[in-house]
Amino acid sequence: MFDWVLDLLFPPRCPVCGRYTEGRDMWCDSCFAGVVKPHRLPLEAEMHGLFAGGVWALGVYEAGLRDMLRQLKYDGRKNLLPGLHQYIAAGIRRLPLTGGHGRRPEAGNGSPGDGQGGLIDREGRRQAVVAVPVPLHPDRLRERGFNQSELLFREPLAALEIPLQSALVRCRATTPQFGLTAAERSRNLQGAFALADGGEMAGKKVIIVDDIMTTGTTLLECARVLKSAGAVSVMGIVAASGRK
């Protein structure tokens, strides 16, 4: 009864274009088709060497998707999570590395089906894998109240039976990366991440997940720690990136 009254007073609309939709907090077909664009990102040599499975963006960081991610991250708009989970789940299913079906995403670096960092081996068998979110510094986590990377990816990955493990900690505060040069970003994050207590990575295939990738410096620093801890291979999945 309450849902019927709510829909009558506040009809469900697409979070991007505002068109009426069948379900609350869900996309219209047109906007959904326009944002789900999984693609393998071009990487510099050092990242390419560390990320055997590549780094994949599920869409382009622009327009409505950018607004939704910003509103979640900075305004705490958790009501946007159902639509964002729908988007992330659809994008992950289309990755060849997860045995997804449909159109093969474009590869910006290397071969997406190389079997080195994927979740499905050459014989189609599922690999043992764990997802690790990019951590926030404790002060930032207390201020924000949540880690947006965990909120975005935990539920879609659980549907694929991929556990999310907080295996990294941010051991020192850093200045915001926005506006820094590539060299400044690298210096800013050096030594910022460490393995968490109990974060055993030896022999595991690891997916690092984050909301946005700009230069890749954050993912690079996380990958260094995980590889040093014995991870067999590392790949990255981000909700969106400005890189194409």
Secondary structure, DSSP 8 states (H G I E B T S, - for coil): -HHHHHHHHS--B-TTT--B-SSTT---HHHHHHH---EE----HHHHHH-TT-EEESSBS-HHHHHHHHHHHHH--GGGHHHHHHHHHHHHHT-GGGT--SS----SSS-TT-SSS-SB-TTS-B--EEEEE----HHHHHHHSS-HHHHHHHHHHHHTT--B---EEE-S-----TT--HHHHHHHHTT-EEE-TT---TT-EEEEEEEEESSSHHHHHHHHHHHHTT-SEEEEEEEEES--
